[in-house]
Each structure stands twice: as structure tokens, then as C-alpha cells.
């Protein structure tokens, strides 16, 4: 088992990247697609060179994404074939069960589906295109960008917020009325009920 002490940058085909989560927020993916399309052609190589995607090598030396799933999906949808990756760890010598146990305990995988139900690693998609939409993950991302909570280094922190919102905002509203859902999420984010979540900014003081 080897860990990279210095970043090692490799070009890897997006189709070879194995997701370590089951869902993405497709509204967030679409926003990233729009930002990519807005980039001038002569700036796109610089963008890819500045956005390294972290991976770990698993059994069979398969590259597994441990972050930036939304970016990888967006670039795939835009027809990009390769991305620059940085290898965080070489776990290719582990047996599959030991590999997934290790990832789970390092918070390098998120084994929850779009209903918020935990699954086994065997349910993970094998291609970024097959990650399914979770509107609550989109809502959590929109909530952070609106100032509902602070950007944080806690792994999968936006999924933790998504789980909180899933229990309090109806699916139809989160999926088809995102602006109204965001306003409700902002109200909830400033309550004491969210104090346990990463990036909590505290309740709004009375004006």
C-alpha cells in the first residue's frame, strides 16, 4: 500500500474513472457544464490543468474518484475525454473487500442512494454517467453558495446537509420548485436544528 507524498499528475480517460458515490446533484452538474461552455477554447486546457481530480488506485489498478464527481460528470457530458488526476493512494494490492472497507473507514466513499438509504459497494455505478440525480444534493450545494453554511473540509459535508433537508423538505418541492425549496432551506439552516452539521453559521440574530 503506497501513499503519494507529492502530487503525481496523470491524464486519465474519464470513462475509466470509477465513482465512489451513487448520486450527484444534476442541477450542480448542469451549472458546471454551463461554466465549461462559457470558457473560451484557448482557456479550456488551462482549466483542466488547474483542476486535478483526486483518485485512489483500487484492485486491478482501477482509478477510483474520491472527490470532484460533479466536475467529472459535467466534463463527460460535454464530451471531454481525459482529465488530470492526482493519485492520493495506491491500494491496488488490496483484495476488493479490504479495499472497500478501507475506503469506507477513511470517508473516501459514500454508500447512500438517492433515497438516503445505505447500500453496499456493489451498487456503485462503474461509470460517472450512471450516477443518478439526488435533488437534495443540488439543494445543499445551492444552500452553501447562498450562504446557508460555510465551505468545509469534512468529507461529503454537502451530503450531510442533503440528508437533513431530505427529512424536512418534500421531494416534489426540492425537485421542481428549487427556488422555494432554497428559501425554506435557508430558514432551516439558520436554526439550532442544524448546529451539528459541518459549516453551520449559527442562527440569525433578531434584527
C-alpha positions as CSV (number, residue, x, y, z in Angstrom):
1,X,0.0,0.0,0.0
2,X,1.6,3.2,-1.1
3,X,0.7,6.8,-0.4
4,X,1.8,9.7,-2.6
5,X,4.0,12.1,-0.7
6,X,4.0,14.5,-3.6
7,X,1.2,15.0,-6.1
8,X,1.7,12.9,-9.2
9,X,-0.3,14.2,-12.1
10,X,-1.6,11.7,-14.7
11,X,-4.0,12.1,-17.7
12,X,-6.8,9.5,-17.3
13,X,-9.8,8.8,-19.5
14,X,-13.0,9.9,-17.8
15,X,-14.6,6.6,-18.9
16,X,-12.1,4.8,-16.8
17,X,-12.8,6.6,-13.5
18,X,-14.8,4.6,-11.0
19,X,-17.2,6.6,-8.8
20,X,-17.2,6.1,-5.1
21,X,-20.7,7.6,-4.6
22,X,-24.0,6.7,-6.2
23,X,-25.6,10.1,-6.7
24,X,-24.9,13.7,-7.9
25,X,-27.0,16.8,-7.9
26,X,-27.7,17.2,-11.6
27,X,-28.5,20.9,-11.3
28,X,-25.0,21.4,-10.0
29,X,-23.7,19.3,-12.8
30,X,-25.5,21.4,-15.3
31,X,-24.1,24.6,-13.8
32,X,-20.6,23.2,-14.2
33,X,-21.4,22.3,-17.8
34,X,-22.6,25.9,-18.5
35,X,-19.4,27.3,-17.0
36,X,-17.3,25.0,-19.2
37,X,-19.2,26.1,-22.3
38,X,-18.7,29.7,-21.4
39,X,-14.9,29.2,-21.3
40,X,-13.1,30.4,-24.5
41,X,-11.5,27.5,-26.3
42,X,-8.0,28.7,-25.6
43,X,-8.7,28.7,-21.8
44,X,-10.0,25.2,-21.5
45,X,-6.7,23.4,-21.4
46,X,-5.6,25.8,-18.5
47,X,-8.8,25.0,-16.7
48,X,-8.2,21.2,-16.9
49,X,-4.6,21.7,-15.9
50,X,-5.7,23.6,-12.8
51,X,-8.4,21.1,-11.7
52,X,-6.7,17.9,-10.6
53,X,-9.2,15.1,-9.7
54,X,-8.0,13.0,-6.7
55,X,-8.1,9.3,-7.1
56,X,-7.0,6.1,-5.4
57,X,-6.0,3.0,-7.3
58,X,-8.0,0.0,-6.4
59,X,-7.9,-3.7,-7.3
60,X,-6.8,-4.1,-10.9
61,X,-5.3,-0.6,-10.7
62,X,-8.7,0.8,-11.5
63,X,-8.7,4.6,-10.7
64,X,-11.4,5.5,-8.2
65,X,-12.7,9.0,-7.8
66,X,-12.7,10.3,-4.2
67,X,-13.8,13.9,-5.0
68,X,-15.0,16.1,-7.8
69,X,-17.7,13.7,-9.1
70,X,-19.8,16.6,-10.3
71,X,-17.0,18.0,-12.3
72,X,-16.1,14.6,-13.9
73,X,-19.7,14.1,-14.8
74,X,-20.1,17.6,-16.3
75,X,-16.9,17.2,-18.4
76,X,-18.0,13.8,-19.6
77,X,-21.4,15.3,-20.7
78,X,-19.5,18.0,-22.5
79,X,-17.5,15.4,-24.5
80,X,-14.2,15.8,-22.7
81,X,-12.3,12.6,-22.9
82,X,-9.4,13.0,-20.4
83,X,-8.8,14.8,-17.1
84,X,-5.7,15.3,-15.0
85,X,-5.8,13.3,-11.8
86,X,-3.6,13.2,-8.7
87,X,-3.1,9.8,-7.1
88,X,-3.7,10.0,-3.3
89,X,-3.0,6.4,-2.6
90,X,-2.1,3.1,-4.4
91,X,-4.4,0.5,-2.8
92,X,-4.2,-1.8,-5.8
93,X,-2.7,-4.6,-3.8
94,X,-5.8,-5.0,-1.5
95,X,-8.5,-7.6,-2.0
96,X,-11.8,-5.9,-3.0
97,X,-13.5,-6.3,0.4
98,X,-10.5,-4.9,2.2
99,X,-10.3,-2.1,-0.3
100,X,-13.9,-1.0,0.2
101,X,-13.7,-1.4,4.0
102,X,-10.6,0.9,3.9
103,X,-12.3,3.5,1.8
104,X,-15.4,3.4,3.9
105,X,-13.4,4.0,7.1
106,X,-11.4,6.8,5.5
107,X,-14.6,8.5,4.4
108,X,-13.5,8.1,0.8
109,X,-16.8,6.6,-0.3
110,X,-20.4,7.5,0.3
111,X,-22.6,4.5,0.0
112,X,-26.1,6.1,0.1
113,X,-28.6,6.2,-2.7
114,X,-30.9,8.9,-3.9
115,X,-33.4,7.9,-1.2
116,X,-30.8,8.3,1.5
117,X,-30.6,4.6,2.1
118,X,-27.3,2.9,2.7
119,X,-26.2,0.3,0.1
120,X,-23.3,-2.0,-0.4
121,X,-20.3,-1.0,-2.6
122,X,-21.6,-3.5,-5.2
123,X,-24.4,-1.0,-6.0
124,X,-21.9,1.7,-7.0
125,X,-22.0,2.7,-10.7
126,X,-18.9,1.9,-12.7
127,X,-19.1,5.0,-14.9
128,X,-19.7,8.6,-14.0
129,X,-22.6,8.8,-16.4
130,X,-24.5,6.3,-14.3
131,X,-24.6,8.3,-11.1
132,X,-28.2,9.2,-10.5
133,X,-29.7,12.5,-9.6
134,X,-30.4,13.5,-6.0
135,X,-32.2,16.9,-6.0
136,X,-31.4,17.3,-2.3
137,X,-27.7,17.2,-3.2
138,X,-28.3,20.0,-5.6
139,X,-30.3,21.9,-3.0
140,X,-27.5,21.5,-0.5
141,X,-25.0,22.9,-3.0
142,X,-27.2,25.9,-3.7
143,X,-27.7,26.4,0.0
144,X,-24.0,26.7,0.6
145,X,-23.5,29.1,-2.3
146,X,-26.3,31.2,-0.9
147,X,-24.5,31.5,2.4
148,X,-26.6,28.9,4.3
149,X,-23.5,27.2,5.6
150,X,-19.7,27.6,5.1
151,X,-17.5,25.6,2.8
152,X,-15.8,22.9,4.9
153,X,-13.2,20.1,4.6
154,X,-15.4,17.5,6.2
155,X,-15.8,14.7,3.6
156,X,-19.2,14.6,1.9
157,X,-20.3,17.5,4.0
158,X,-22.9,18.6,1.4
159,X,-24.4,15.1,1.5
160,X,-24.9,15.5,5.3
161,X,-26.8,18.7,4.6
162,X,-28.7,17.0,1.9
163,X,-29.8,14.3,4.3
164,X,-31.0,16.9,6.8
165,X,-33.0,18.7,4.0
166,X,-34.4,15.4,2.7
167,X,-36.2,14.8,6.1
168,X,-37.8,18.3,6.1
169,X,-38.5,19.4,2.5
170,X,-40.8,17.5,0.3
171,X,-39.2,15.8,-2.7
172,X,-41.5,17.5,-5.2
173,X,-40.6,20.9,-3.9
174,X,-36.8,20.1,-3.9
175,X,-37.0,18.7,-7.5
176,X,-39.5,21.0,-9.3
177,X,-39.6,24.2,-7.2
178,X,-35.9,24.8,-6.4
179,X,-36.2,28.5,-5.6
180,X,-38.9,27.9,-3.0
181,X,-37.0,25.0,-1.6
182,X,-33.9,27.1,-1.3
183,X,-35.8,29.7,0.7
184,X,-37.1,27.1,3.1
185,X,-33.6,25.6,3.3
186,X,-32.1,29.0,4.2
187,X,-34.6,29.3,7.0
188,X,-33.8,25.8,8.3
189,X,-30.0,26.4,8.0
190,X,-30.2,29.3,10.5
191,X,-32.0,27.2,13.1
192,X,-30.4,25.4,16.1
193,X,-31.5,22.1,14.5
194,X,-28.6,22.3,12.1
195,X,-25.9,23.1,14.7
196,X,-24.4,19.6,14.4
197,X,-23.8,19.9,10.7
198,X,-20.4,20.9,9.3
199,X,-20.1,24.6,8.3
200,X,-23.0,25.7,10.4
201,X,-23.0,29.5,10.6
202,X,-25.3,29.9,13.6
203,X,-28.8,31.4,13.9
204,X,-29.6,34.8,12.6
205,X,-29.7,37.3,15.4
206,X,-33.0,39.3,15.7
207,X,-32.8,42.5,13.7
